[in-house]
């Protein structure tokens, strides 16, 4: 297209209107992108026509420029109105997906035409519009946008949004739609920004008035209506549990749709409307329901939390957190082990059960927070705070009769001594103690007792493996470093001091031991630093009188260490002594005993008799004078040796059992002590069980007199409730009492139903 081939009609003539309409027909209803050559040809033709007709006026003809620019501006308005009216007429007969497709196609053409027409009418913008800025005239691009908004968009906006909502409803019903149509539609609404757009008082979103007024708000209203239509019956029927569950499903579904069919800034208004419409109105009944769910409905609690976390500024989450933590605390206290004052369980068994119980409930609480509340840090911190308060409370310490920090150290000691500890369960078992250790505020007590037990295990060689000991020390150190500093005491510094101390204890105990050999005597010694082994109390009986061979060995050790001050720990010594019993009826005459230094000193008085008597008898005072051992220690050691039947008590005093008999040739006195203690505990347990059977039997007789006939399960429950404040009635205990009454014919079984008992008068 060239300028010479186009006629030059007058601007006020109908020929010029036809000429310009013909020239602009391509840009307005553009079917394909124009090439630069075509664009320049149209621009050159219009400029040439304006120059040839005298419309490009000289500088002294400003009035003529204004007049002609105004005429061209109003012609452009009339032209755009005619085009937009034609588009509206075509859209009026369309609906649904075809309407959206047609509108988006015309919007794309309009955007291209706006850019092109702005360039074609540059002279209007620069020479006339700028002078008329204070009037109602706008630049060409803004004028076209305003005309599109007024004459095309507003008349069909309701139908556009309705068509989009219909497609979304179809998708909710598992229909297949072209989702990109809806995405392109809402983006076109955001791109449409007329000067007199709807006034929207939303921070940072004032430029999206058309989108908010004509798309976002109708979309949110449609979502609210859709959710309400699905849960209205549940709410009116007061089925709040089903209401929350259904609401949760619908909210998740609609939020997925919203992420696709709304801009990201619209998600917050959508959530706010859902909260106001379906949750905030029912805060009080939801609070009551959540309280009940904490007790017995974890699935409902998880769903409720997923909804309630949507509005943290309200008190609902705080209420849920308080209820959960309170319920967790009550659950821990409900069956928390108490110190067995009746002697039915040993201290070791109680320690293992108590630490395992506390740790298991701690792990359960943490797992519940992760499962139900998505690991919410607020819930997690509240639970941690509750557990710390519980561990450090007087209530728990009174129940345990010992501080939980000390109990954790005792637990570690039992794990590290038990032969049932393996590589598979070692770390998990130690972790249980670490849960209590982290919560305890008295960590200094834990370290003190752990050091004490570590020293005893190392000295007495009761460890499983040295690797276990090293691993345990590392786990304790790492756990301490993971704790936030509290108060003035540096937890990290305290942990580092004990870490180095415990490592040095293992290093010294593992060092090569000096060895001494004498006639009929071999001895070795461990040399330990007093500042490292401060948990080992000094021995009160230091200057005891030993047999000659052991005394010489001690002197040689002193010489070996350059006569340094050596403080012997006699109670931690282990000696092997051979004693001959010529009158023993056993197949052995010579027995080997594993003893400590005190026992060796006492036994040597009887195995090396004075010339005056071959069967000496000593009183405790005489033994004290001969050995320089305290009376209290002598009495304690004599109790062990007499129970082992090595020595016997007579009216005159203590003497050697000449008729000692044993099927073992080697006897460890320390093990005999443990066996005797276990037998005494078993005897006490039997006595307690017998007493409990008597009480249960009396309760059964009393109930049978009242009911005459009663079922097995009901009788068991009633007896358990009567005795619940004193001891737990187990099924074996109950059956033993029933068996006793059946044998004595106080009761009998019903001939028709063996699970029913009858009282025999």
ZAMARGU-554760 format. One line per field, with one value per residue (C-alpha): x, y, z. Coordinates in steps of 0.5 Angstrom, whole numbers, plus 500, padded with zeros to 3 digits. Layout:
N
u c(X / ...);
v c(Y / ...);
w c(Z / ...);
END
This chain:
761
u c(500 / 503 / 501 / 500 / 495 / 490 / 485 / 485 / 478 / 476 / 476 / 469 / 466 / 464 / 469 / 474 / 470 / 470 / 478 / 480 / 475 / 478 / 485 / 484 / 479 / 486 / 488 / 481 / 479 / 486 / 486 / 494 / 500 / 502 / 509 / 513 / 512 / 504 / 504 / 509 / 505 / 498 / 502 / 505 / 498 / 495 / 500 / 501 / 493 / 494 / 500 / 496 / 490 / 493 / 492 / 499 / 499 / 505 / 507 / 502 / 496 / 495 / 487 / 486 / 490 / 486 / 480 / 482 / 485 / 478 / 474 / 479 / 479 / 471 / 471 / 475 / 470 / 465 / 468 / 470 / 463 / 461 / 466 / 465 / 457 / 458 / 462 / 457 / 451 / 455 / 457 / 449 / 447 / 453 / 454 / 458 / 465 / 463 / 462 / 469 / 473 / 470 / 471 / 478 / 479 / 477 / 480 / 487 / 485 / 483 / 490 / 494 / 489 / 490 / 498 / 497 / 492 / 496 / 502 / 498 / 495 / 501 / 500 / 493 / 496 / 502 / 499 / 492 / 491 / 496 / 493 / 487 / 489 / 485 / 478 / 475 / 479 / 484 / 489 / 488 / 490 / 486 / 480 / 479 / 480 / 475 / 470 / 471 / 470 / 463 / 460 / 463 / 465 / 460 / 454 / 457 / 461 / 455 / 455 / 462 / 463 / 457 / 459 / 466 / 462 / 458 / 465 / 468 / 461 / 462 / 469 / 466 / 462 / 468 / 466 / 472 / 473 / 478 / 481 / 486 / 479 / 478 / 485 / 486 / 479 / 481 / 488 / 484 / 480 / 486 / 489 / 483 / 484 / 480 / 481 / 474 / 474 / 470 / 473 / 476 / 479 / 484 / 491 / 496 / 490 / 487 / 489 / 485 / 478 / 475 / 478 / 476 / 469 / 467 / 471 / 474 / 467 / 462 / 467 / 468 / 460 / 459 / 464 / 460 / 454 / 457 / 460 / 453 / 449 / 453 / 453 / 447 / 443 / 449 / 449 / 441 / 441 / 447 / 451 / 458 / 462 / 460 / 459 / 467 / 469 / 465 / 467 / 474 / 474 / 470 / 475 / 481 / 477 / 476 / 483 / 485 / 481 / 482 / 490 / 488 / 482 / 484 / 490 / 495 / 492 / 485 / 487 / 487 / 480 / 477 / 479 / 477 / 470 / 470 / 472 / 467 / 461 / 463 / 467 / 467 / 460 / 460 / 467 / 463 / 460 / 467 / 471 / 466 / 467 / 475 / 475 / 472 / 476 / 482 / 480 / 477 / 477 / 484 / 482 / 476 / 482 / 486 / 481 / 479 / 486 / 486 / 481 / 482 / 489 / 486 / 485 / 490 / 488 / 482 / 483 / 480 / 487 / 490 / 484 / 486 / 493 / 491 / 486 / 491 / 497 / 493 / 490 / 497 / 499 / 493 / 495 / 502 / 500 / 494 / 498 / 505 / 509 / 510 / 515 / 513 / 513 / 510 / 516 / 513 / 518 / 525 / 528 / 532 / 525 / 522 / 527 / 527 / 519 / 519 / 524 / 521 / 514 / 516 / 520 / 514 / 509 / 514 / 515 / 507 / 506 / 511 / 509 / 501 / 503 / 507 / 501 / 495 / 498 / 503 / 509 / 506 / 512 / 507 / 504 / 511 / 514 / 507 / 508 / 516 / 514 / 509 / 513 / 519 / 515 / 512 / 519 / 521 / 515 / 515 / 509 / 513 / 519 / 514 / 512 / 518 / 522 / 528 / 529 / 528 / 535 / 538 / 533 / 535 / 542 / 540 / 537 / 543 / 547 / 542 / 542 / 550 / 550 / 545 / 547 / 541 / 543 / 545 / 547 / 540 / 537 / 542 / 541 / 534 / 534 / 539 / 535 / 529 / 534 / 536 / 528 / 528 / 535 / 533 / 527 / 530 / 533 / 538 / 543 / 548 / 545 / 545 / 552 / 554 / 550 / 553 / 560 / 559 / 556 / 561 / 567 / 563 / 562 / 569 / 573 / 568 / 569 / 561 / 561 / 558 / 564 / 568 / 565 / 558 / 561 / 564 / 558 / 554 / 558 / 558 / 550 / 550 / 555 / 551 / 544 / 547 / 549 / 542 / 539 / 538 / 542 / 537 / 539 / 546 / 549 / 552 / 550 / 555 / 561 / 558 / 557 / 564 / 567 / 564 / 565 / 573 / 572 / 569 / 573 / 579 / 576 / 576 / 583 / 586 / 582 / 584 / 591 / 596 / 596 / 603 / 604 / 608 / 609 / 611 / 612 / 605 / 602 / 601 / 598 / 596 / 593 / 590 / 592 / 587 / 587 / 584 / 581 / 578 / 575 / 572 / 566 / 569 / 569 / 575 / 576 / 575 / 579 / 585 / 590 / 588 / 592 / 593 / 596 / 604 / 604 / 599 / 603 / 609 / 606 / 603 / 610 / 613 / 607 / 609 / 616 / 614 / 611 / 617 / 614 / 608 / 602 / 597 / 590 / 588 / 581 / 580 / 573 / 574 / 579 / 578 / 582 / 583 / 584 / 585 / 583 / 583 / 578 / 580 / 574 / 569 / 565 / 565 / 569 / 574 / 578 / 581 / 576 / 578 / 574 / 573 / 573 / 575 / 581 / 577 / 574 / 581 / 584 / 578 / 579 / 587 / 586 / 582 / 586 / 593 / 592 / 596 / 600 / 595 / 589 / 588 / 581 / 581 / 575 / 574 / 570 / 568 / 572 / 578 / 578 / 578 / 584 / 588 / 586 / 584 / 578 / 572 / 567 / 561 / 565 / 567 / 560 / 558 / 563 / 561 / 554 / 556 / 561 / 557 / 551 / 556 / 557 / 565 / 565 / 560 / 557 / 558 / 556 / 564 / 564 / 566 / 570 / 572 / 566 / 571 / 565 / 564 / 561 / 559 / 558 / 563 / 570 / 570 / 566 / 564 / 562 / 559 / 555 / 552 / 550 / 546 / 543 / 541 / 538 / 534 / 531 / 529 / 526 / 522 / 520 / 517 / 514 / 510 / 508 / 505 / 502 / 499 / 496 / 493 / 489 / 486 / 484 / 481 / 478 / 474 / 472 / 469 / 465 / 462 / 460 / 457 / 453 / 450 / 449 / 448 / 449 / 454 / 458 / 465 / 467 / 462 / 465 / 472 / 470 / 467 / 473 / 478 / 474 / 474 / 481 / 483 / 486 / 490 / 493 / 492 / 487 / 490 / 487 / 492 / 491 / 483 / 483 / 487 / 482 / 477 / 480 / 481 / 474 / 472 / 476 / 473 / 466 / 464 / 462 / 460 / 460 / 453 / 451 / 448 / 453 / 460 / 462 / 457 / 458 / 453 / 454 / 453 / 450);
v c(500 / 507 / 514 / 516 / 510 / 513 / 519 / 525 / 527 / 532 / 531 / 533 / 529 / 522 / 519 / 521 / 517 / 511 / 512 / 512 / 506 / 502 / 504 / 502 / 496 / 491 / 493 / 493 / 486 / 484 / 476 / 476 / 480 / 485 / 486 / 492 / 494 / 493 / 497 / 503 / 503 / 505 / 510 / 513 / 513 / 517 / 522 / 523 / 524 / 529 / 533 / 533 / 536 / 541 / 538 / 538 / 546 / 551 / 553 / 560 / 556 / 553 / 554 / 550 / 544 / 544 / 544 / 538 / 534 / 535 / 532 / 526 / 525 / 524 / 521 / 515 / 515 / 514 / 509 / 505 / 505 / 502 / 497 / 495 / 495 / 490 / 485 / 486 / 484 / 478 / 476 / 477 / 470 / 466 / 463 / 458 / 456 / 459 / 466 / 466 / 464 / 469 / 475 / 473 / 473 / 480 / 482 / 480 / 483 / 490 / 490 / 490 / 495 / 500 / 499 / 501 / 506 / 510 / 510 / 512 / 518 / 520 / 527 / 528 / 525 / 530 / 536 / 537 / 532 / 535 / 542 / 539 / 535 / 539 / 537 / 531 / 529 / 522 / 520 / 515 / 509 / 511 / 513 / 506 / 502 / 506 / 505 / 498 / 498 / 502 / 499 / 492 / 489 / 492 / 489 / 482 / 482 / 478 / 473 / 472 / 470 / 466 / 462 / 461 / 459 / 454 / 451 / 450 / 447 / 442 / 441 / 440 / 434 / 431 / 434 / 436 / 443 / 447 / 450 / 455 / 459 / 461 / 463 / 467 / 470 / 472 / 475 / 479 / 482 / 484 / 487 / 492 / 498 / 504 / 510 / 510 / 503 / 501 / 504 / 498 / 500 / 494 / 496 / 495 / 492 / 499 / 497 / 491 / 494 / 491 / 484 / 484 / 487 / 483 / 477 / 476 / 477 / 473 / 468 / 468 / 468 / 462 / 458 / 460 / 458 / 452 / 450 / 452 / 448 / 442 / 443 / 446 / 440 / 438 / 445 / 445 / 438 / 440 / 434 / 438 / 433 / 431 / 438 / 439 / 433 / 435 / 442 / 440 / 436 / 442 / 447 / 443 / 442 / 449 / 452 / 447 / 450 / 457 / 456 / 455 / 460 / 466 / 470 / 469 / 475 / 473 / 467 / 471 / 474 / 467 / 464 / 470 / 469 / 462 / 463 / 468 / 464 / 457 / 457 / 464 / 464 / 457 / 458 / 456 / 449 / 448 / 449 / 444 / 439 / 440 / 439 / 432 / 430 / 431 / 426 / 420 / 423 / 424 / 423 / 429 / 433 / 432 / 435 / 440 / 443 / 443 / 448 / 452 / 454 / 458 / 463 / 464 / 471 / 468 / 464 / 457 / 455 / 457 / 453 / 447 / 448 / 448 / 443 / 438 / 440 / 439 / 432 / 430 / 432 / 428 / 422 / 422 / 423 / 418 / 411 / 414 / 409 / 410 / 408 / 401 / 402 / 395 / 392 / 388 / 391 / 392 / 399 / 397 / 394 / 401 / 405 / 401 / 402 / 409 / 412 / 408 / 410 / 418 / 417 / 413 / 419 / 424 / 421 / 419 / 427 / 429 / 424 / 426 / 433 / 431 / 427 / 431 / 438 / 438 / 439 / 446 / 449 / 453 / 446 / 443 / 448 / 448 / 441 / 441 / 446 / 442 / 436 / 440 / 443 / 436 / 432 / 438 / 438 / 436 / 431 / 427 / 427 / 425 / 419 / 417 / 418 / 421 / 426 / 424 / 427 / 421 / 416 / 417 / 416 / 410 / 408 / 409 / 405 / 399 / 399 / 399 / 393 / 389 / 383 / 383 / 390 / 389 / 393 / 393 / 396 / 400 / 407 / 406 / 405 / 410 / 415 / 414 / 417 / 422 / 425 / 425 / 428 / 434 / 436 / 436 / 442 / 439 / 436 / 437 / 431 / 427 / 428 / 427 / 420 / 418 / 419 / 415 / 409 / 410 / 409 / 403 / 400 / 401 / 399 / 393 / 391 / 390 / 394 / 390 / 393 / 399 / 401 / 402 / 406 / 411 / 411 / 413 / 419 / 421 / 421 / 425 / 430 / 431 / 431 / 436 / 441 / 440 / 444 / 451 / 455 / 456 / 461 / 463 / 456 / 454 / 447 / 446 / 448 / 443 / 438 / 439 / 438 / 432 / 429 / 430 / 427 / 421 / 420 / 420 / 415 / 410 / 412 / 411 / 404 / 401 / 403 / 397 / 395 / 394 / 387 / 384 / 377 / 374 / 367 / 364 / 371 / 375 / 382 / 388 / 395 / 400 / 407 / 412 / 420 / 423 / 429 / 425 / 420 / 425 / 421 / 415 / 416 / 416 / 409 / 410 / 404 / 405 / 402 / 395 / 389 / 385 / 378 / 378 / 377 / 382 / 387 / 386 / 387 / 394 / 396 / 394 / 398 / 404 / 403 / 403 / 409 / 413 / 413 / 417 / 418 / 412 / 412 / 404 / 403 / 397 / 396 / 396 / 390 / 383 / 378 / 370 / 366 / 358 / 355 / 348 / 344 / 337 / 335 / 337 / 332 / 335 / 332 / 338 / 339 / 346 / 351 / 358 / 364 / 371 / 376 / 383 / 386 / 386 / 379 / 377 / 380 / 377 / 370 / 370 / 370 / 363 / 360 / 362 / 359 / 361 / 355 / 355 / 353 / 349 / 352 / 359 / 363 / 371 / 376 / 382 / 386 / 381 / 382 / 389 / 389 / 384 / 387 / 395 / 394 / 398 / 394 / 396 / 394 / 387 / 386 / 387 / 383 / 377 / 377 / 376 / 370 / 367 / 367 / 364 / 359 / 360 / 362 / 360 / 364 / 360 / 362 / 364 / 368 / 367 / 361 / 357 / 352 / 346 / 342 / 347 / 344 / 346 / 343 / 349 / 349 / 356 / 361 / 368 / 371 / 378 / 373 / 370 / 376 / 378 / 371 / 372 / 378 / 376 / 370 / 375 / 379 / 373 / 371 / 378 / 378 / 371 / 374 / 380 / 376 / 371 / 377 / 380 / 373 / 374 / 381 / 379 / 372 / 376 / 381 / 375 / 372 / 379 / 380 / 373 / 374 / 380 / 378 / 370 / 369 / 374 / 373 / 372 / 379 / 383 / 380 / 381 / 389 / 389 / 386 / 391 / 397 / 395 / 394 / 399 / 404 / 399 / 395 / 392 / 386 / 382 / 376 / 371 / 374 / 373 / 366 / 364 / 367 / 364 / 357 / 357 / 358 / 353 / 348 / 350 / 350 / 357 / 358 / 354 / 354 / 355 / 348 / 352 / 357 / 356 / 363 / 365 / 363 / 361 / 362 / 356 / 358);
w c(500 / 498 / 499 / 492 / 491 / 496 / 495 / 499 / 501 / 506 / 513 / 514 / 508 / 508 / 503 / 509 / 514 / 509 / 507 / 515 / 516 / 511 / 513 / 520 / 519 / 519 / 526 / 529 / 527 / 526 / 524 / 524 / 526 / 521 / 518 / 519 / 512 / 512 / 519 / 516 / 509 / 513 / 517 / 511 / 508 / 513 / 515 / 507 / 507 / 513 / 509 / 502 / 505 / 509 / 516 / 518 / 520 / 521 / 527 / 527 / 525 / 532 / 532 / 526 / 529 / 535 / 531 / 526 / 532 / 536 / 530 / 529 / 536 / 536 / 530 / 533 / 539 / 534 / 530 / 537 / 539 / 533 / 533 / 540 / 539 / 533 / 538 / 543 / 538 / 536 / 543 / 545 / 542 / 545 / 552 / 556 / 553 / 546 / 549 / 553 / 547 / 543 / 548 / 549 / 542 / 541 / 547 / 544 / 538 / 542 / 546 / 539 / 536 / 542 / 541 / 534 / 534 / 539 / 534 / 529 / 533 / 536 / 534 / 537 / 544 / 543 / 540 / 543 / 549 / 553 / 552 / 554 / 560 / 565 / 561 / 560 / 554 / 555 / 551 / 545 / 549 / 555 / 551 / 547 / 554 / 557 / 551 / 551 / 559 / 558 / 551 / 551 / 558 / 563 / 559 / 558 / 565 / 568 / 563 / 562 / 570 / 570 / 564 / 568 / 574 / 570 / 568 / 575 / 577 / 572 / 574 / 581 / 578 / 575 / 568 / 563 / 562 / 558 / 565 / 561 / 558 / 566 / 567 / 561 / 563 / 570 / 567 / 562 / 568 / 571 / 565 / 564 / 568 / 566 / 569 / 572 / 575 / 581 / 587 / 591 / 598 / 598 / 600 / 594 / 590 / 587 / 580 / 580 / 581 / 575 / 577 / 584 / 583 / 577 / 578 / 585 / 589 / 585 / 585 / 592 / 593 / 589 / 593 / 599 / 596 / 594 / 601 / 604 / 600 / 602 / 609 / 611 / 613 / 617 / 621 / 622 / 625 / 630 / 627 / 628 / 628 / 621 / 619 / 621 / 617 / 611 / 611 / 611 / 605 / 601 / 603 / 601 / 594 / 593 / 595 / 590 / 585 / 587 / 586 / 579 / 578 / 582 / 583 / 589 / 592 / 592 / 596 / 603 / 602 / 600 / 606 / 610 / 607 / 609 / 616 / 617 / 614 / 617 / 623 / 627 / 627 / 631 / 635 / 642 / 640 / 636 / 642 / 646 / 641 / 640 / 648 / 647 / 641 / 645 / 649 / 645 / 637 / 634 / 627 / 628 / 632 / 626 / 621 / 626 / 627 / 619 / 619 / 626 / 624 / 618 / 623 / 629 / 631 / 634 / 641 / 638 / 637 / 644 / 647 / 643 / 645 / 652 / 652 / 648 / 653 / 659 / 657 / 655 / 663 / 666 / 661 / 664 / 671 / 671 / 671 / 673 / 677 / 684 / 688 / 691 / 698 / 699 / 697 / 691 / 686 / 686 / 685 / 679 / 676 / 678 / 675 / 668 / 668 / 671 / 666 / 660 / 662 / 662 / 655 / 652 / 653 / 651 / 645 / 644 / 645 / 640 / 635 / 636 / 635 / 628 / 626 / 628 / 628 / 623 / 628 / 630 / 633 / 638 / 640 / 640 / 645 / 649 / 650 / 652 / 657 / 660 / 660 / 663 / 669 / 670 / 671 / 675 / 680 / 687 / 685 / 681 / 686 / 691 / 687 / 685 / 692 / 688 / 683 / 676 / 674 / 679 / 676 / 669 / 671 / 675 / 669 / 665 / 670 / 669 / 661 / 661 / 666 / 663 / 659 / 655 / 652 / 645 / 640 / 637 / 643 / 646 / 643 / 644 / 651 / 652 / 649 / 654 / 659 / 655 / 654 / 662 / 662 / 657 / 661 / 668 / 671 / 676 / 671 / 676 / 680 / 673 / 672 / 679 / 680 / 673 / 674 / 681 / 677 / 671 / 677 / 680 / 673 / 671 / 678 / 679 / 672 / 671 / 664 / 658 / 653 / 653 / 646 / 650 / 655 / 650 / 646 / 652 / 654 / 647 / 647 / 653 / 651 / 644 / 648 / 653 / 647 / 644 / 650 / 650 / 655 / 661 / 667 / 669 / 668 / 661 / 659 / 654 / 659 / 664 / 659 / 656 / 663 / 664 / 657 / 658 / 665 / 663 / 657 / 662 / 667 / 661 / 659 / 666 / 667 / 660 / 662 / 663 / 670 / 674 / 677 / 683 / 684 / 690 / 694 / 694 / 692 / 685 / 685 / 680 / 681 / 678 / 679 / 678 / 679 / 685 / 682 / 676 / 680 / 685 / 685 / 689 / 696 / 700 / 704 / 712 / 713 / 710 / 715 / 716 / 717 / 711 / 711 / 710 / 702 / 701 / 705 / 702 / 695 / 697 / 699 / 692 / 689 / 693 / 691 / 684 / 684 / 687 / 694 / 692 / 697 / 695 / 698 / 697 / 696 / 700 / 698 / 691 / 691 / 689 / 692 / 690 / 696 / 697 / 703 / 705 / 709 / 711 / 714 / 708 / 706 / 699 / 693 / 694 / 700 / 697 / 695 / 692 / 694 / 691 / 696 / 698 / 702 / 708 / 708 / 706 / 712 / 717 / 714 / 714 / 722 / 722 / 716 / 719 / 727 / 733 / 736 / 742 / 738 / 731 / 731 / 733 / 736 / 735 / 738 / 733 / 738 / 737 / 730 / 730 / 734 / 730 / 723 / 725 / 721 / 724 / 728 / 723 / 717 / 720 / 722 / 715 / 712 / 717 / 715 / 708 / 710 / 715 / 710 / 705 / 711 / 711 / 718 / 723 / 729 / 736 / 743 / 744 / 738 / 730 / 728 / 721 / 719 / 718 / 715 / 709 / 703 / 696 / 689 / 686 / 687 / 686 / 690 / 688 / 695 / 692 / 687 / 694 / 697 / 690 / 691 / 698 / 697 / 691 / 695 / 701 / 696 / 693 / 700 / 701 / 695 / 696 / 703 / 700 / 695 / 700 / 704 / 698 / 696 / 703 / 702 / 695 / 698 / 704 / 699 / 694 / 700 / 702 / 695 / 694 / 701 / 698 / 690 / 692 / 684 / 680 / 673 / 673 / 670 / 674 / 680 / 678 / 677 / 683 / 687 / 683 / 685 / 692 / 693 / 687 / 693 / 696 / 690 / 683 / 683 / 677 / 674 / 677 / 684 / 683 / 680 / 686 / 691 / 687 / 687 / 694 / 695 / 690 / 694 / 701 / 698 / 700 / 692 / 686 / 679 / 676 / 672 / 666 / 666 / 668 / 668 / 674 / 681 / 686 / 694 / 698 / 705);
END
